[in-house]
């Protein structure tokens, strides 16, 4: 699991619950099923209205992406492309045809196939950049879903508060029901604001970060395949692709190279 996500969830939720206890309140007092139903049901109802069914379901599946460390390894991709460059320089670009069937990344496989087929480098770049554009647009949907949920939740929380106050006003002649009604009203607001700022918006930001990492890897892949197709020096290709890495990734790569 991603350490930053885990620490953030524990720290954020723990601080709120801990503050409630320190103020002399009870955690049980903010555990209101009615408020949760109003806020979560209303929020996700609005989300389903705003997006397609498949888009929302893909966003829910994408939560595990936010909770886990990214699986893509740019160092491995650089090493793989550099290996192709060395092979192509020694045996020719057609020698990579045998390597294509072992490539698991669909984007790399498509670009490499075009290179082996003798398509001009500029044509490969144009075609794959168009695909990158579509991948970028579709990949942003999951983060947009949670960003929208983060916008709806506080408003739905206010709606829940109003419903709770209506219930209170209807029972002014019965003091025994006033406490629960007011509690539901305020807890709905807490749920709305809390879920937006502790869950929905942070997940949207993390999904954006993960997506950008994947796009950078694909940009790196495209640059590498185009360089291989033009017959550039493998060492130059490696240096060019290292420019896509962060400073920490570069230092890690240098450390591993020394070993």
C-alpha positions as CSV (number, residue, x, y, z in Angstrom):
1,X,0.0,0.0,0.0
2,X,1.1,3.5,-0.7
3,X,2.7,4.9,2.5
4,X,1.6,8.5,1.9
5,X,-2.0,7.4,1.4
6,X,-2.1,5.3,4.5
7,X,-0.5,8.0,6.6
8,X,-2.8,10.6,5.3
9,X,-6.0,8.6,6.0
10,X,-4.9,7.6,9.5
11,X,-3.7,11.2,10.3
12,X,-6.8,12.9,8.9
13,X,-9.5,10.6,10.3
14,X,-7.6,10.1,13.5
15,X,-7.2,13.8,14.1
16,X,-10.9,14.5,13.7
17,X,-12.0,11.6,15.9
18,X,-9.3,12.4,18.5
19,X,-10.3,16.0,18.6
20,X,-13.9,15.0,19.2
21,X,-12.8,12.8,22.1
22,X,-10.5,15.5,23.6
23,X,-13.4,18.0,23.5
24,X,-15.4,15.6,25.7
25,X,-17.6,14.4,22.9
26,X,-18.4,10.8,22.0
27,X,-17.4,9.1,18.8
28,X,-20.8,7.5,18.8
29,X,-22.5,10.9,18.6
30,X,-21.1,11.4,15.1
31,X,-21.9,7.9,13.9
32,X,-25.3,8.7,12.4
33,X,-26.6,6.2,9.8
34,X,-29.2,8.6,8.5
35,X,-26.7,11.3,7.9
36,X,-24.4,8.9,6.1
37,X,-27.2,7.7,3.9
38,X,-28.2,11.2,2.9
39,X,-24.7,12.4,2.1
40,X,-23.2,9.3,0.5
41,X,-26.4,8.3,-1.3
42,X,-27.0,11.9,-2.6
43,X,-23.4,12.4,-3.6
44,X,-23.1,9.2,-5.6
45,X,-26.5,9.8,-7.1
46,X,-25.4,13.1,-8.4
47,X,-22.2,11.5,-9.7
48,X,-24.1,8.9,-11.6
49,X,-26.2,11.6,-13.2
50,X,-23.0,13.5,-14.2
51,X,-21.0,10.6,-15.7
52,X,-21.6,7.5,-17.6
53,X,-22.2,4.2,-15.7
54,X,-19.0,2.7,-17.1
55,X,-17.0,5.9,-16.1
56,X,-18.2,5.8,-12.5
57,X,-17.6,2.0,-12.2
58,X,-14.1,2.5,-13.6
59,X,-13.5,5.3,-11.1
60,X,-14.5,3.0,-8.2
61,X,-12.1,0.3,-9.5
62,X,-9.4,2.9,-9.8
63,X,-9.5,3.5,-6.0
64,X,-7.0,0.6,-5.6
65,X,-4.6,2.5,-7.9
66,X,-4.7,5.4,-5.4
67,X,-4.1,3.0,-2.5
68,X,-1.2,1.1,-4.0
69,X,2.3,2.2,-5.0
70,X,2.6,2.7,-8.8
71,X,3.5,-0.5,-10.6
72,X,5.3,1.1,-13.6
73,X,9.0,1.2,-13.4
74,X,10.7,3.8,-15.7
75,X,14.1,2.3,-15.1
76,X,13.0,-1.1,-16.4
77,X,11.5,0.6,-19.5
78,X,14.7,2.5,-20.2
79,X,16.7,-0.7,-19.8
80,X,14.3,-2.5,-22.2
81,X,14.4,0.2,-24.9
82,X,18.2,0.5,-24.6
83,X,18.4,-3.3,-25.1
84,X,16.4,-2.9,-28.2
85,X,18.6,-0.1,-29.4
86,X,21.8,-2.3,-29.0
87,X,20.2,-5.2,-30.8
88,X,18.9,-3.0,-33.6
89,X,22.3,-1.4,-34.1
90,X,24.1,-4.8,-34.3
91,X,21.6,-6.9,-36.2
92,X,19.3,-4.3,-37.8
93,X,15.8,-3.1,-36.9
94,X,14.1,-6.2,-38.3
95,X,15.8,-8.3,-35.6
96,X,13.4,-6.8,-33.1
97,X,10.5,-8.6,-34.8
98,X,11.2,-11.6,-32.6
99,X,11.1,-9.4,-29.5
100,X,7.6,-7.9,-30.2
101,X,5.7,-11.1,-29.1
102,X,7.3,-10.9,-25.6
103,X,6.3,-7.2,-25.1
104,X,3.5,-6.9,-22.5
105,X,2.9,-3.1,-22.7
106,X,0.4,-2.5,-25.5
107,X,1.7,1.0,-26.2
108,X,5.3,-0.1,-26.5
109,X,4.2,-3.1,-28.6
110,X,2.3,-0.9,-31.1
111,X,5.1,1.6,-31.4
112,X,7.8,-1.1,-31.8
113,X,5.7,-2.9,-34.4
114,X,5.4,0.3,-36.5
115,X,9.2,0.8,-36.2
116,X,9.9,-2.8,-37.3
117,X,7.5,-2.4,-40.2
118,X,9.6,0.4,-41.5
119,X,7.3,3.3,-40.9
120,X,9.0,6.7,-40.9
121,X,9.9,8.0,-37.4
122,X,7.8,11.1,-37.8
123,X,4.8,9.1,-38.8
124,X,5.3,6.8,-35.7
125,X,5.4,9.9,-33.5
126,X,2.3,11.5,-35.1
127,X,0.3,8.3,-34.8
128,X,1.3,7.5,-31.2
129,X,1.0,11.1,-30.0
130,X,-2.6,11.0,-31.3
131,X,-3.1,7.8,-29.2
132,X,-1.4,9.5,-26.3
133,X,-4.0,12.3,-26.5
134,X,-6.9,9.9,-26.3
135,X,-5.3,8.0,-23.5
136,X,-4.7,11.2,-21.6
137,X,-8.3,12.3,-21.9
138,X,-9.8,8.9,-21.0
139,X,-7.4,8.5,-18.1
140,X,-8.6,11.7,-16.5
141,X,-12.2,10.4,-16.1
142,X,-11.6,8.6,-12.8
143,X,-10.1,11.7,-11.1
144,X,-12.9,13.8,-12.5
145,X,-15.5,11.5,-10.9
146,X,-14.0,11.9,-7.4
147,X,-13.4,15.6,-7.9
148,X,-17.1,16.0,-8.8
149,X,-18.0,13.9,-5.7
150,X,-15.9,16.2,-3.6
151,X,-17.8,19.2,-4.9
152,X,-21.2,17.6,-4.4
153,X,-20.7,16.1,-0.9
154,X,-20.6,19.4,1.1
155,X,-23.7,20.7,-0.6
156,X,-25.5,17.4,0.0
157,X,-24.3,17.7,3.6
158,X,-26.1,21.1,3.9
159,X,-29.2,19.5,2.4
160,X,-29.0,16.8,5.1
161,X,-28.7,19.6,7.7
162,X,-31.8,21.3,6.3
163,X,-33.7,18.1,6.4
164,X,-32.7,17.5,10.0
165,X,-33.8,21.0,10.9
166,X,-37.1,20.5,9.2
167,X,-37.5,17.3,11.3
168,X,-36.7,19.4,14.4
169,X,-39.2,22.1,13.6
170,X,-41.9,19.5,13.0
171,X,-41.3,18.1,16.5
172,X,-41.0,21.2,18.6
173,X,-43.8,20.0,20.8
174,X,-41.9,16.8,21.5
175,X,-38.6,17.8,23.3
176,X,-37.4,14.1,23.3
177,X,-36.9,14.2,19.5
178,X,-35.2,17.6,19.3
179,X,-31.7,16.3,20.3
180,X,-31.6,13.5,17.7
181,X,-32.9,15.8,14.9
182,X,-30.3,18.5,15.6
183,X,-27.6,15.9,15.9
184,X,-28.5,14.5,12.5
185,X,-28.5,18.0,11.0
186,X,-25.0,18.8,12.1
187,X,-23.5,15.4,11.5
188,X,-24.8,15.5,7.9
189,X,-22.7,18.6,7.4
190,X,-19.7,16.9,9.0
191,X,-20.1,13.9,6.7
192,X,-20.4,16.1,3.7
193,X,-17.4,18.3,4.4
194,X,-15.3,15.5,5.8
195,X,-15.8,13.0,3.0
196,X,-15.1,15.7,0.4
197,X,-11.8,16.8,2.0
198,X,-10.6,13.6,3.5
199,X,-11.6,11.1,0.8
200,X,-13.0,12.3,-2.5
201,X,-10.7,15.3,-3.3
202,X,-7.5,13.6,-2.0
203,X,-8.3,10.4,-4.0
204,X,-8.9,12.6,-7.1
205,X,-5.5,14.3,-6.6
206,X,-3.8,10.9,-6.1
207,X,-5.4,9.5,-9.3
208,X,-4.3,12.5,-11.2
209,X,-0.7,12.0,-9.9
210,X,-0.8,8.3,-10.9
211,X,-2.2,9.1,-14.3
212,X,0.5,11.7,-15.0
213,X,3.1,9.2,-14.0
214,X,1.7,6.7,-16.6
215,X,1.6,9.4,-19.3
216,X,5.2,10.3,-18.6
217,X,6.2,6.7,-19.0
218,X,4.3,6.5,-22.3
219,X,6.0,9.7,-23.5
220,X,9.4,8.1,-22.5
221,X,8.4,4.9,-24.4
222,X,7.5,6.8,-27.5
223,X,10.7,8.9,-27.5
224,X,12.8,5.8,-27.0
225,X,11.1,3.8,-29.9
226,X,11.5,6.8,-32.3
227,X,15.1,7.1,-31.3
228,X,15.6,3.3,-32.0
229,X,13.9,3.6,-35.4
230,X,16.3,6.4,-36.4
231,X,19.3,4.4,-35.4
232,X,20.6,6.6,-32.6
233,X,23.4,5.6,-30.4
234,X,22.1,3.4,-27.5
235,X,24.1,5.4,-24.9
236,X,22.6,8.6,-26.3
237,X,19.1,7.1,-26.1
238,X,19.7,6.1,-22.5
239,X,20.8,9.6,-21.6
240,X,17.8,11.1,-23.4
241,X,15.3,8.9,-21.7
242,X,16.9,9.6,-18.3
243,X,15.7,13.2,-18.7
244,X,12.2,11.9,-18.0
245,X,13.2,10.8,-14.5
246,X,12.9,12.8,-11.3
247,X,16.1,13.7,-9.5
248,X,15.4,11.0,-6.9
249,X,14.9,8.4,-9.7
250,X,18.1,9.5,-11.3
251,X,20.1,9.2,-8.1
252,X,18.6,5.8,-7.5
253,X,19.5,4.7,-11.0
254,X,23.1,6.0,-10.5
255,X,23.4,4.0,-7.2
256,X,22.2,0.8,-8.8
257,X,24.5,1.3,-11.8
258,X,27.5,1.5,-9.4
259,X,26.5,-1.8,-7.8
